[in-house]
Amino acid sequence: MTGIGLPADPAGHRDLAEQSRAQGDELAALAHLLAAQVLEAGDAHAGKCLADVGTGYFMKNEHATARRWYELALRLDCGLAVAWQNLAVVHAQAGDHRQAEQCRDRAYGLQRVFVEDAGQPRRRVVLLCSGRTSGNVPFDLLVPTPDNCRIKYAIDYAAPAEDATLPASDLAFNAIGEPDIAEPLAERLCLFARHYAKPLLNPPERIAATRRDRLPALLDAIAGLQTARCLRLDDLSAVPASTPGALVQWLDANRLALPLLVRPAASHGGAGLTRCTELAGLDTALRAKPGPGYLSAYRDCRSPDGYYRKYRVLFVDRRPYPYHLAISPHWMVHYYSADMLVEPWKREEEARFLADPQAELGAPAWSALTALGRRLDLDYAGIDFAQLANGTVFVFEANATMLAHRERPGGPLAHKNSSIQRIADAFEHLLQKHSA
């Protein structure tokens, strides 16, 4: 359904219920009848009930509808922290970052700790999260409910004194995996780590070492592995460009040469990424991206058949596990734009990689990845990479923010689920080990 807002009176929702039913949308009809009932009864929990409807739409990625239900719920009860929290996500995904920030401030001003508990969990896990922005490890696969009671802690909004008031827990997982997000919180995270008496997975100082410009030094001298020269700047637009000669001189002084990749800090999935092959294009890209970011040397990693391959391997307790392979005709490889769902041969090759990555990549490459996992020294991390013609692993990025989720059973990507289950099982074993 469309519209700017939802009515706050029972009669209005009954009218909307009839309209929804006439359009064949029985779910919306039931939602509006529920709203009419709780509004008519003057239920003290009406706001929460309507926010729950919003969350139902939110989970279905129907964000425009979710927004209207959240806004109605918050008109009735402005103290619903979860409604503000999810509304922030809706605004952020719509590109309205000012509204998103305001909603986050409202959410975490009300509440910093969110406990997700059901049944009889095996353990209680504190998840250290950044409330202000993204950069958190995707933990639904790794720390699932109801096996775990999840104590999500927006530590960037919490005063140090609040650490001592957290609910009882068995261990903590630092889910702030993006080093550019974690760096401003370094002192705060280290203070938590110093006083937390239980095991802490992914210690903050090891996250910091995975920043793009620090990665070449961290991974230096691993046999069979290469990284790209990378420079971090506090302001990309401040690079000298009064003349082309000045820009060339600056590049030479910083041991950089075209082609180059320009990207904003804390960005993933190709967001804001530009490949520059000429000075004019580089200058345009730098002026278009004020603020912190990276300049990285570009390496053409095409396979002999002309396709670009991007492999992802995840590390649990420093051991490598294959997660996926994307094969694309374009240099910027994304799984869902690479026609993986359209071309069966690509999924067949991916399935071979998942079944026996060492056989597909070769023993030297798998040995290099195993060494990289030990060098990262993180409880959970991942790497995106290509394999060069001589078998060398070329690293795109390696950090703790790598996505991991199950695929729909019976769907075109269901072949991935056995490998994904191995990752989930390995992390469960890790949790058992540290919470024993």
C-alpha positions in Angstrom: 0.0 0.0 0.0 1.1 3.6 -0.6 0.6 6.7 1.4 2.6 9.1 3.6 1.3 8.1 7.0 -1.2 5.8 8.8 -4.2 7.1 10.8 -4.2 7.0 14.6 -8.0 6.2 14.9 -9.7 2.8 14.8 -12.2 3.7 12.0 -9.3 4.7 9.7 -7.7 1.3 10.1 -11.0 -0.5 9.5 -11.3 1.4 6.2 -7.8 0.5 5.3 -8.5 -3.2 6.2 -11.4 -3.2 3.8 -9.3 -1.6 1.1 -6.5 -4.2 1.6 -8.9 -7.1 1.5 -10.4 -5.8 -1.7 -6.9 -5.7 -3.2 -6.2 -9.3 -2.1 -3.7 -8.2 0.6 -5.0 -10.3 3.5 -1.9 -9.7 5.6 -2.3 -6.0 5.5 -6.0 -6.3 6.3 -5.1 -8.3 9.5 -2.5 -5.7 10.4 -5.0 -2.9 10.2 -7.7 -4.8 12.1 -5.1 -5.4 14.9 -4.3 -1.7 14.9 -8.1 -0.8 15.1 -8.5 -3.2 18.0 -5.6 -2.0 20.1 -6.3 1.7 19.4 -10.0 1.2 20.3 -9.1 -0.6 23.5 -6.7 2.2 24.5 -4.2 -0.6 25.2 -1.1 0.7 27.1 1.0 -1.5 24.8 -0.6 -0.3 21.6 2.6 1.4 20.4 4.6 -1.8 20.9 2.0 -3.9 19.1 2.1 -1.6 16.1 5.9 -1.5 16.2 5.8 -5.3 16.0 3.7 -5.0 12.8 6.4 -2.6 11.5 9.1 -5.1 12.3 7.2 -7.8 10.4 7.4 -5.6 7.3 10.9 -4.7 8.1 12.0 -8.3 8.1 10.3 -8.7 4.7 12.4 -5.8 3.4 9.2 -3.8 2.8 10.8 -0.7 4.3 8.4 1.9 3.1 5.5 0.1 4.8 7.6 -0.6 7.9 8.4 3.1 8.1 4.7 4.1 8.3 4.0 1.5 11.0 7.0 2.6 13.0 6.1 6.3 12.8 2.5 5.5 14.0 3.9 3.4 16.8 6.2 6.2 17.9 3.4 8.7 17.9 1.8 6.6 20.5 5.0 5.7 22.5 8.2 7.6 21.7 10.1 5.4 24.1 10.3 2.4 21.7 14.1 2.0 21.2 13.8 -0.9 18.8 11.4 1.1 16.6 13.8 4.0 16.4 16.7 1.6 15.8 15.0 -0.1 12.8 13.7 3.2 11.5 17.3 4.4 11.4 18.1 1.5 9.1 15.1 2.3 6.8 16.3 6.0 6.5 19.9 4.9 5.9 19.0 2.5 3.1 16.9 5.3 1.6 20.0 7.5 1.6 18.6 9.9 4.2 21.6 9.8 6.5 20.7 12.8 8.6 17.3 11.3 9.6 19.1 8.0 10.2 21.5 9.6 12.6 18.7 11.3 14.5 16.8 8.0 14.8 20.0 6.3 16.1 20.5 9.0 18.6 16.9 8.5 19.9 17.3 4.7 20.0 20.6 4.6 21.8 19.7 7.5 24.0 16.9 5.4 25.4 18.7 2.0 25.4 22.2 0.7 24.9 21.7 -2.9 25.7 19.3 -5.2 23.8 18.9 -8.7 25.1 17.7 -11.4 22.6 16.7 -14.4 24.7 14.5 -17.4 23.9 14.1 -20.8 25.4 17.0 -22.2 27.3 20.2 -20.9 25.6 23.5 -22.7 26.1 25.4 -19.5 26.8 25.1 -15.7 27.1 27.2 -13.7 24.7 27.9 -10.0 24.8 28.1 -8.6 21.3 30.1 -5.3 21.2 28.4 -3.3 18.4 28.7 0.1 16.8 25.3 1.8 17.0 26.2 4.9 14.9 27.1 3.1 11.7 27.7 -0.1 10.0 30.9 -2.2 10.3 29.6 -4.9 12.6 30.3 -8.5 12.0 27.2 -10.3 10.6 26.6 -12.5 13.6 23.2 -14.2 12.9 24.9 -17.2 11.5 27.7 -17.2 14.1 25.8 -16.5 17.3 22.3 -17.8 16.5 19.3 -17.7 18.9 17.9 -19.6 20.7 21.2 -21.5 21.3 22.7 -18.2 22.5 21.3 -15.4 24.5 22.6 -12.3 22.6 23.4 -9.2 24.7 23.9 -6.6 22.0 25.8 -3.6 23.4 26.0 -0.3 21.5 29.3 0.5 23.2 29.9 3.7 21.2 26.8 5.3 23.0 27.6 3.8 26.4 29.6 5.4 29.2 32.4 3.2 30.6 30.5 2.9 33.9 27.7 1.0 32.0 30.1 -1.9 31.3 29.8 -3.0 34.9 26.0 -3.1 34.7 25.7 -5.5 31.7 23.8 -8.7 32.3 25.8 -11.8 33.3 27.6 -13.4 30.4 29.9 -16.2 29.5 32.0 -14.4 26.9 32.0 -11.4 24.6 32.5 -11.1 20.8 33.8 -7.8 19.5 31.5 -7.5 16.5 33.0 -4.1 15.4 35.0 -5.7 12.6 35.6 -2.7 10.3 38.9 -1.1 11.4 37.9 2.4 10.1 34.8 2.2 12.3 36.7 0.7 15.3 39.6 3.1 15.3 37.8 6.1 16.8 36.5 3.7 19.5 39.9 2.1 20.2 40.4 3.6 23.6 36.8 2.7 24.6 37.1 -0.9 23.3 40.4 -1.4 25.0 38.9 -0.1 28.3 36.2 -2.7 28.0 38.7 -5.4 27.2 40.9 -4.5 30.2 38.0 -4.8 32.7 36.0 -7.7 31.2 36.7 -10.8 33.2 35.6 -13.4 30.6 37.0 -14.3 27.2 36.8 -11.7 24.4 36.8 -12.9 20.8 38.3 -10.7 18.1 40.3 -8.4 20.4 40.3 -4.7 19.1 44.0 -4.4 18.6 43.9 -7.3 16.1 41.0 -5.7 14.2 43.1 -2.5 13.8 45.9 -4.4 12.0 43.5 -5.3 9.2 43.0 -1.7 7.9 43.5 -1.7 4.1 46.8 0.3 4.2 48.2 -1.8 7.1 47.4 -5.1 5.5 50.5 -5.4 3.3 52.8 -5.1 6.3 50.7 -7.5 8.3 50.8 -10.1 5.5 54.4 -9.5 4.4 56.6 -12.5 3.4 53.8 -15.1 3.3 54.8 -17.4 0.5 52.5 -17.5 -2.5 50.6 -14.4 -1.5 50.6 -10.8 -2.8 49.0 -7.5 -1.7 48.6 -4.1 -3.4 50.3 -0.9 -2.4 47.7 1.1 -0.5 47.7 4.6 1.0 45.1 6.0 3.4 44.4 9.7 3.3 42.4 11.8 5.8 40.9 13.7 3.0 41.0 12.4 -0.6 40.0 15.8 -2.0 43.1 17.4 -0.5 45.5 15.6 -2.9 47.4 18.3 -4.9 46.0 18.9 -8.3 46.8 22.5 -9.3 48.4 21.0 -12.5 48.7 17.5 -13.9 52.4 17.7 -13.2 51.7 18.4 -9.5 49.5 15.3 -9.3 52.2 13.1 -11.0 54.8 14.4 -8.6 52.6 13.6 -5.6 52.0 10.1 -6.9 55.7 9.5 -7.5 56.5 10.7 -3.9 54.0 8.3 -2.5 55.1 5.4 -4.7 51.8 5.1 -6.6 51.1 4.8 -10.3 48.1 4.5 -12.5 45.8 2.6 -12.7 44.6 3.2 -9.2 41.5 2.4 -7.2 39.9 5.2 -5.2 37.4 4.3 -2.4 36.0 6.0 0.7 37.0 4.7 4.1 34.8 2.0 5.7 33.2 1.1 2.4 32.6 -2.4 1.1 30.8 -4.1 -1.8 32.2 -1.6 -4.3 30.3 1.4 -2.7 32.0 4.5 -4.0 34.8 2.5 -5.6 36.3 4.1 -8.8 39.0 2.7 -11.1 41.2 5.5 -12.5 43.3 4.9 -15.6 44.1 8.5 -16.5 45.1 11.6 -14.5 42.0 13.5 -15.4 39.8 10.7 -14.1 41.8 10.3 -11.0 41.5 14.0 -10.3 37.7 13.9 -10.8 37.4 10.9 -8.5 39.5 12.5 -5.7 37.5 15.8 -5.8 34.2 13.8 -5.7 35.1 11.9 -2.5 36.0 14.4 0.2 36.8 12.8 3.5 39.0 9.8 4.5 39.7 7.1 1.9 42.2 4.9 0.2 44.3 4.9 -3.0 45.2 1.4 -4.0 47.3 0.0 -6.9 45.0 -1.8 -9.3 46.0 -5.3 -10.5 44.3 -6.9 -13.5 43.4 -10.4 -12.2 41.6 -11.8 -15.2 41.8 -15.6 -15.5 43.1 -17.0 -18.8 39.4 -17.5 -20.0 38.8 -13.8 -19.7 36.6 -13.9 -16.6 37.4 -12.3 -13.3 37.1 -14.6 -10.3 36.7 -13.5 -6.7 37.0 -16.1 -4.0 35.9 -15.7 -0.4 37.4 -17.8 2.4 36.4 -17.3 6.0 38.5 -18.0 9.0 37.1 -19.5 12.2 39.7 -19.8 15.0 42.3 -19.1 12.4 41.4 -22.1 10.1 40.2 -21.4 6.6 36.8 -22.5 5.2 35.6 -21.8 1.7 32.5 -19.6 1.5 31.9 -18.7 -2.2 33.3 -18.0 -5.6 31.9 -15.3 -7.9 32.8 -15.3 -11.7 32.1 -12.1 -13.7 33.0 -10.5 -17.0 33.5 -7.2 -15.1 36.6 -6.2 -13.1 34.4 -5.3 -10.1 33.0 -8.7 -9.1 29.8 -8.9 -7.1 28.1 -12.2 -6.6 24.6 -11.1 -7.6 25.7 -9.1 -10.6 27.9 -11.8 -12.0 25.1 -13.9 -13.5 25.8 -16.7 -11.0 22.1 -17.5 -10.9 21.8 -17.5 -14.7 24.8 -19.5 -15.8 25.0 -23.1 -14.4 28.7 -23.6 -15.3 29.6 -20.9 -12.8 27.7 -22.5 -10.0 29.3 -25.9 -10.9 32.7 -24.4 -10.6 31.8 -22.8 -7.3 30.5 -26.1 -6.0 33.9 -27.8 -6.9 35.7 -25.0 -5.0 33.5 -25.4 -2.0 33.9 -29.2 -2.0 37.7 -29.3 -2.3 39.3 -25.8 -2.3 42.8 -27.2 -2.1 42.3 -29.2 -5.2 40.8 -26.2 -7.1 43.4 -23.7 -6.0 46.4 -25.9 -5.5 48.3 -26.9 -2.4 50.6 -23.8 -2.4 47.7 -21.4 -2.5 45.8 -23.2 0.2 48.9 -23.2 2.3 49.2 -19.4 1.8 45.6 -18.9 2.9 46.2 -21.1 6.0 49.2 -19.0 6.9 47.2 -15.8 6.4 44.6 -17.0 8.9 47.3 -17.5 11.5 48.8 -14.1 10.7 45.5 -12.3 11.1 45.1 -14.1 14.5 41.4 -13.4 14.7 38.7 -15.7 16.0 36.5 -14.7 13.0 37.7 -13.1 9.7 37.6 -13.5 6.0 39.5 -12.8 2.8 38.4 -11.8 -0.7 41.0 -12.7 -3.3 41.8 -13.7 -6.9 44.3 -16.3 -8.1 46.9 -15.1 -10.5 48.0 -17.1 -13.5 51.0 -18.5 -11.6 48.9 -19.7 -8.7 49.6 -16.7 -6.4 46.9 -15.5 -4.1 46.2 -11.8 -4.7 44.5 -10.2 -1.7 41.7 -7.7 -2.2 40.8 -7.4 1.4 41.1 -9.4 4.6 39.2 -8.4 7.8 36.4 -9.4 10.2 33.4 -7.8 8.3 32.9 -10.6 5.8 29.3 -11.5 5.2 28.2 -15.1 6.0 24.6 -16.3 5.7 22.6 -19.4 4.8 20.9 -19.8 1.4 17.3 -20.8 0.8 16.9 -24.6 0.9 16.0 -25.9 -2.5 17.0 -22.6 -4.1 19.6 -22.1 -6.9 22.4 -21.5 -4.3 21.5 -24.3 -1.9 24.8 -26.0 -2.9 26.5 -23.5 -0.6 24.7 -24.5 2.6 26.9 -27.5 3.5 30.0 -25.3 3.4 28.1 -22.6 5.4 27.1 -25.2 8.0 30.7 -26.1 8.5 31.5 -22.5 9.2 28.6 -22.3 11.7 29.7 -25.6 13.4 33.3 -24.4 13.7 32.1 -21.1 15.3 29.9 -23.1 17.7 32.8 -25.2 18.7 34.8 -22.0 19.3 32.0 -20.7 21.5 31.9 -23.9 23.4 35.7 -23.8 23.9 35.7 -20.3 25.3 32.6 -20.5 27.4 33.4 -23.9 29.1 
